[in-house]
Amino acid sequence: MVLVADTPISLSAAAAARVATIAAKMQRPAMLRLSVEGGGCSGFSYKFGFADEVGADDTVAETDGVKLVVDAVSIDLVRGASVDFIDSLGGQSFKVDNPNATAGCGCGSSFSV
């Protein structure tokens, strides 16, 4: 596990609060896993899920006691990104602000580098 002060990805306070709320209801650890998969309309897509443990090659960012876990392959595609939680009239969702993305799609969950 890589946990450093200058973690290459960040989790906003709003996203941490939402993860903590969902995890408490599900009686799971407050750990959000972000991974990148091939596919989507722009080439890559973000996948969110809850993690039960941190792998040896995972990178971990922590905000307010909530962990954001990213695997070693995905971290290169999201390095420098931030994960936020958006609650608007259009709905609620986690949003990745990825400086590596050169193009995206309207849904916000697909990107290319």
C-alpha positions in Angstrom: 0.0 0.0 0.0 1.3 3.4 -0.9 0.1 6.1 1.5 2.0 9.3 1.2 1.5 12.9 2.3 1.5 14.1 -1.4 -0.9 11.4 -2.7 -1.3 11.6 -6.4 -5.1 11.7 -6.1 -7.5 13.4 -3.7 -11.0 12.9 -2.2 -13.1 16.0 -1.4 -14.7 16.5 1.9 -18.2 16.2 0.2 -17.2 12.9 -1.4 -15.8 11.6 1.9 -18.9 12.5 3.8 -21.1 10.7 1.2 -18.9 7.5 1.3 -19.0 7.5 5.1 -22.8 7.8 5.1 -23.3 5.0 2.5 -20.6 2.8 4.2 -22.3 3.2 7.6 -25.7 2.1 6.2 -24.1 -0.9 4.5 -22.0 -1.7 7.5 -18.8 -1.7 5.5 -15.5 0.1 5.9 -15.4 3.7 4.6 -13.2 2.9 1.6 -14.1 3.9 -1.9 -12.3 2.1 -4.7 -11.8 3.9 -8.0 -10.6 1.9 -11.0 -10.3 2.6 -14.7 -11.5 0.1 -17.2 -11.2 0.0 -21.0 -14.4 0.9 -22.7 -17.0 3.7 -22.6 -17.6 6.1 -25.4 -14.3 7.8 -25.1 -12.0 4.8 -24.5 -11.7 4.5 -20.7 -14.4 4.6 -18.0 -14.3 5.2 -14.2 -15.6 2.5 -12.0 -16.5 3.1 -8.3 -17.1 0.5 -5.7 -16.5 -0.2 -2.0 -13.3 -1.8 -0.9 -13.1 -4.2 2.0 -9.3 -4.1 2.2 -6.3 -2.3 0.7 -4.0 -4.2 -1.6 -0.2 -4.2 -1.4 0.1 -2.2 -4.7 -2.8 0.2 -4.0 -2.4 4.0 -3.6 -4.6 5.4 -0.8 -5.7 9.0 -0.2 -7.5 9.7 3.0 -9.9 12.6 3.9 -11.8 12.8 7.2 -11.1 9.2 7.9 -12.4 7.9 4.6 -10.0 6.2 2.2 -9.9 6.5 -1.6 -8.2 3.4 -2.9 -6.7 3.2 -6.5 -5.0 0.2 -8.0 -1.5 0.4 -9.5 -2.6 0.3 -13.1 -5.4 2.9 -12.7 -3.3 5.4 -10.8 -1.3 6.3 -13.8 -4.5 7.3 -15.7 -5.9 9.4 -12.8 -2.7 10.8 -11.3 -3.4 14.4 -10.2 -7.2 13.9 -10.2 -9.7 14.7 -7.6 -12.9 12.9 -6.7 -15.9 14.9 -5.6 -19.5 14.3 -4.9 -22.1 16.4 -6.7 -25.6 16.8 -5.4 -27.7 18.9 -7.9 -31.1 19.1 -9.5 -29.7 16.8 -12.2 -28.9 14.1 -9.6 -26.2 12.8 -7.3 -23.0 11.3 -8.4 -19.3 11.0 -7.8 -17.3 13.1 -10.3 -13.6 12.7 -11.3 -11.8 15.9 -12.3 -8.9 14.3 -14.2 -6.2 16.5 -15.6 -4.9 13.6 -17.8 -8.2 13.4 -19.7 -7.9 14.9 -23.2 -11.5 14.2 -24.2 -14.6 13.1 -22.4 -18.2 12.4 -23.0 -21.5 13.9 -21.9 -22.1 11.4 -19.1 -18.8 12.3 -17.4 -17.8 8.8 -16.7 -15.8 8.1 -19.9 -12.6 9.7 -21.0 -9.5 9.4 -23.2 -5.9 10.2 -22.6 
